[in-house]
Amino acid sequence: MSSLLLQIIIKQLNHYIKSVEDSPQDTTFDPVILGNMAKTRIAGGAGDDDGLEERIVVSLVNVAEEAALKNKPATKQVGSQIYELQPPVYINLYLLFAANFNEYSSAIEYLFRVIEFFQSKKIFKFKNAPLASVDPNQGVSQGEIEICLDLHTLSFEQLNDLWGSLGGKQLPFVMYRARLIPIQMELPMARTGMITEVDLTTQGMMG
């Protein structure tokens, strides 16, 4: 599901960038793509995947739990049945948007297009996703999912650690935190009947 949410965001970002370009050479080419930044050929150097060149590459670089939402009931009532269902884990995804272009000016231009887009649209709803492969009937609560993207700033030490782990030179980039994506097992762990009345009569109480 998280992969689908990223595709939704990237699809809308591609649509925005192509709509504001003065004269797009190829309307079928997507300037933003989901990929592993560690596998790119940075500035014409060595790398495994040349399909990520001349694009904004979106990489998932960290996942963190939202601890403030951990204390929720572990049961759910449906009719007269009580389901043992552990509450969802709410996670934050840290997304790297790196401008992998040979021309530095092009990298800066596309990077600011990304910032413009998220400045105007920060909340994404699953049920309104303009993606052909989305099935709103999949899952019970997918239609209620909303995520918010916030600009996340790194310290210089964190920058060095990040790009060092990616194995390349630093590119123009921004990082966003996608907040509150619920993860939950679809099937309940156990089911019990609901107690509707209590019988206080007990045999042997009268002597």
N, C-alpha and C positions, 0 to 999 in steps of 0.2 A: 504493500500500500504506500509506503514512504517513497518508493521509486516512482509510483504513479503521480504522487503529489509533486515531486520534482519535475516530472515531465509536463505537468499542468503549468507550473510556474515558467518553465523554459519556453513552452509553446507561446504563452502570452507575451513573454519578453521578446521573442523573435518577431512576433507580429508587430509589436511596438517599434522595434528598431527598423524594420523594413518599411513601416508606414511613415517614418520621419526622414528616411534617406532621400536625398535630392533626386538621384537617378540610379536606383538599384540595378546592377548589371544582370543579376539573375534572381528573379523573384522566388525560385524554388530552393535557393541556397539558404540554409539557416546559419546565421552568424554566431549563434549561441548553441552549445552542445554539451551534453552531460558526458564527462569523461574523467579519467584518472590523470591529474596534472603531472604525476611522477613519470608518466609514459610519453610525454610530449617531447618533440624536438624543439627546444627553446632556441629562438633566434638562429635557426638553420643549423644547430649543433646536432649532437648524437641523440638518438631517442628511438623508441620502438614503434610509435604510432604517428605517422604523418597525416592521418585524417583529422587531427586536432589543430593543425596549423591554420593561421589566419582566421582564428575564431576566438570568441570568449568561451573558455573552458570552465565548466561548473563542476567542482569536486566536493564531495563530502569529506571533511577533514576531522570532524569530531562529533560525538554524540554524548549528550549529558542528560541526566534525569532531572526533572523539575521536582525537587524535594518537597516544596511547599504543598503539593497536592497528593501526598502519599497516604494521608490518614482519611480513608473513605471506607464505607461499609463493604464487607466482603460477601454480601448476599443481595439478591434481587428477587422481588415478588412479581410473579406473573399469574394473575387469577388467584387460585387457591394454592399454588405451588410456590415453594421457597427454593430458589436456586443458589447454590454456593458458587459464587462467581467473584474471583478476586478483582478488585478495582483495577482499571487500566493504569498502565505506567505512562506518564506524560513525559515526553522527551523533547529536548532542544537539538536541532540539527544545525551544525556550523558549516555554512556553505561558502566556498572560495570561488569567486568570479575573477579569473585571471585572463588578462588580455594577451593572448599568444600570437602577436603580430610581429612581422619583421620590421615594419615601419613604426617607429616609436610614436609618431603623431597619430597614426591610425589607432594604435593601442589606447592612447589617451582619449581619443574621440569616442571610441566604442565603450570605454569604461564609464565615461560620463553619461552615455545613453543608459547604461544599467542603473546608475544612480538616479537619473531622471525618472526612470520607470518606477522604481521602488519608492521614490518620493511621492509619486502620485497614486500608487496602489500598494498598500502594505498588508492588506488582509485578503486571503484567498479562501474561497469556500468550495468544498468538494462538489456540492450539488449544482453549482453554476459553472463547472469546469467545461470549457469548450474543447473537449478532447474526444474524438470519435470512439476510442476504446473504453471510455468510462461507462460502466453499468451501474446506475444509481440503485439497482435492486440488490447489489452484492453487499452482504453484511447488513446488520441491523441499524447501526448508527453512523454509517459513512456519510449520509446526507447531512449530518449535523456537524461534521468536522470543519473547523476553521483554524487557519494558522496565520500568524502574524510575523512579518519579517522586519527585523531591526538591524540597523547598521552596527557592526561590532568592531571596535577599535582594538588593535593589538599594540603591546609595548614593543620597543626595539628588540628586547631580548626574545620576546615571543616571535617576532618576525624572523629573527635569525634561526630559531629552532624550527619554525614552520618550513622555511625554504630549504634549510639544511636537510630536513626529513624528506622533502620532495626531490632532493638530489639535483637541484639546478639553480641557476641564477634567478634573482628576484625579478618578477615581471610586474607591470602596473596591475593592481588588483584592488578589490574590495571584498570584505567578508560580511556576511549577513547571518544572523541567528534566526532560524525558523522556530518559533516558540509554540509549545503545547500541541504536539502531535501525539494522540493517544494510541497506545499499543495494547491489545487485549486478545487473549485466546478466545476464539469464537464459541467453543463448546463449554458448557458449564461442567464443573468438577463433580457436583453431586446435586440431588434433588430430594426434597422432603415435603410432606404435606403440611399445610398451614393449620395450627391449633386454633380452632374456632370456639371451643367451650371446654370447661374444666369440670369433671365429675368428682364431687367432694364426698360421695357416699362410699364407705369402706366396710366390707364384711368383717364381723368380729368385734366391732366397736361396742355393741350392746352386750352387757354381761348379766 
